[in-house]
Amino acid sequence: MPKSDHPAAKAGRFVRAVGLTVQSEVEKRTAAIAAAEQAKKATPPPPPPAAVPTNDLAGKAAFGLFVAAAVAMTLVAMHLELVLKGTPGTVFRLIAAVIMGTEGAVLVSNWGRGNQRLVQRVLNRMFGMARGPMNRREKTFARIIKEGLTLFGIAFLAAATFEIITAFVGE
């Protein structure tokens, strides 16, 4: 029997053919993975999201109303209405309730993106950026501030409700 017709020779040729096929397939897949990684590295990162405007009329109004509500809440907590007896005390309670209720509604409902404008103002002060949060740390910080402002809104609404009730019902 000639050597080329021997069963071991045939098996060897078959194993070499399968090995070359597997090797070419591995090379193709390796090249495809390398090309995908190269394309991934070549694409620039996406631009940062646009910042919510804070210097326009609505942004300044949201911040001014927040400060006014915080001052009204402080005066209510200090019981300034006890110094103002009678009608002036009732008027003070109603004005404070309107200010706190309005800001509470803006913060809780995010009307006119008031909550986002206040968050963006804090981000501008903290990070000195005129863009939206980009990385995970900034997004987490912005989310915490936004939820904190929502809690302030709930507190403003509760205080406003209490002041309205005490203004009309009495102590």
C-alpha positions in Angstrom: 0.0 0.0 0.0 1.5 3.3 -1.0 2.1 5.9 1.8 -0.4 8.4 0.3 -3.3 6.0 0.5 -2.6 4.9 4.0 -5.6 5.7 6.4 -3.3 7.6 8.8 -2.1 9.8 5.9 -5.7 10.5 4.9 -6.6 11.3 8.6 -3.6 13.6 8.8 -4.6 15.5 5.7 -8.1 15.8 7.1 -6.9 17.1 10.5 -4.6 19.6 8.8 -7.5 20.8 6.6 -9.8 21.2 9.6 -7.0 23.0 11.5 -6.4 25.5 8.7 -10.2 26.1 8.5 -10.4 26.8 12.2 -7.3 29.0 12.1 -8.7 31.1 9.3 -12.0 31.5 11.2 -10.2 32.5 14.3 -8.2 35.1 12.3 -11.3 36.5 10.7 -13.0 36.9 14.1 -9.9 38.4 15.7 -9.7 40.9 12.9 -13.4 41.8 13.2 -13.1 42.4 17.0 -10.0 44.5 16.5 -11.8 46.6 13.8 -14.8 47.1 16.1 -12.5 48.2 19.0 -10.6 50.6 16.6 -13.9 52.1 15.4 -15.1 52.4 19.1 -11.9 54.3 20.0 -12.1 56.5 16.9 -15.5 57.9 17.6 -15.4 61.0 19.8 -17.5 61.1 23.0 -20.9 62.7 22.5 -21.2 66.4 23.3 -22.6 67.3 26.7 -26.3 68.0 27.0 -27.4 71.5 26.7 -27.8 73.4 30.0 -31.2 74.6 31.2 -31.1 78.4 31.0 -30.7 80.1 34.4 -30.2 83.7 33.4 -33.4 84.3 31.6 -36.6 85.7 33.2 -38.0 82.3 34.2 -34.7 81.2 35.7 -34.3 84.4 37.8 -37.9 84.2 38.8 -37.6 80.6 40.0 -34.5 81.5 42.0 -36.1 84.7 43.4 -39.3 82.9 44.4 -37.2 80.1 46.0 -35.3 82.7 48.1 -38.6 84.5 49.0 -40.2 81.2 50.0 -37.2 80.3 52.2 -37.3 83.7 53.9 -41.1 83.3 54.4 -40.6 79.8 55.8 -38.0 81.1 58.2 -40.2 84.0 59.4 -43.1 81.6 59.9 -40.8 79.2 61.8 -39.8 82.1 64.0 -43.6 82.9 64.7 -43.4 86.5 63.4 -47.2 86.5 63.2 -47.3 86.5 67.0 -45.7 89.9 67.0 -48.2 91.2 64.5 -51.5 91.0 66.4 -54.9 90.9 64.6 -55.3 91.7 60.9 -51.6 92.3 60.1 -50.7 88.9 61.5 -53.4 87.3 59.3 -52.3 89.2 56.2 -48.7 88.1 56.9 -49.8 84.5 57.2 -51.7 84.7 53.9 -48.9 86.4 52.0 -46.4 83.9 53.4 -48.7 81.0 52.5 -49.1 82.3 48.9 -45.4 82.6 48.4 -44.6 79.2 49.9 -47.5 77.5 48.1 -46.5 78.9 44.8 -42.8 77.9 45.1 -43.9 74.5 46.5 -46.1 73.9 43.5 -43.3 75.0 41.1 -40.8 72.7 42.8 -43.0 69.6 43.1 -44.6 69.9 39.6 -41.4 71.2 37.8 -43.7 73.8 36.1 -41.7 75.9 33.7 -38.7 73.6 34.5 -38.3 75.6 37.7 -36.8 72.6 39.6 -34.3 72.0 36.7 -33.3 75.7 36.6 -32.5 75.7 40.3 -30.5 72.5 39.9 -28.6 73.9 36.9 -27.9 77.1 39.0 -26.3 74.9 41.7 -24.3 72.9 39.1 -23.0 76.1 37.6 -21.9 77.3 41.0 -20.4 74.0 42.0 -18.7 72.9 38.7 -18.5 76.2 36.8 -20.1 74.7 33.8 -22.7 76.0 31.4 -23.7 72.5 30.3 -25.8 69.7 31.7 -24.4 66.9 33.8 -22.2 64.5 31.8 -20.5 61.8 33.9 -22.0 59.6 36.5 -20.9 61.7 39.4 -22.4 64.9 38.0 -25.7 63.1 37.1 -25.9 61.5 40.6 -25.3 64.9 42.2 -27.9 66.6 40.0 -30.4 63.9 40.8 -29.8 64.3 44.5 -30.2 68.1 44.3 -33.4 67.7 42.3 -34.9 65.3 44.8 -33.9 67.5 47.6 -35.6 70.5 46.0 -38.7 68.4 45.6 -38.6 67.7 49.3 -38.3 71.4 49.9 -41.4 71.9 47.7 -43.3 69.4 49.8 -42.3 71.3 52.9 -43.3 74.6 51.4 -46.7 73.2 50.5 -47.2 71.8 54.0 -46.2 75.1 55.6 -48.5 77.0 53.2 -51.4 74.7 54.0 -50.8 75.1 57.7 -50.7 78.9 57.5 -53.9 79.1 55.5 -55.7 76.9 58.0 -54.5 78.8 61.0 -55.3 82.2 59.2 -58.9 81.2 58.7 -59.6 78.9 61.6 -57.4 80.4 64.2 -55.0 78.9 66.7 
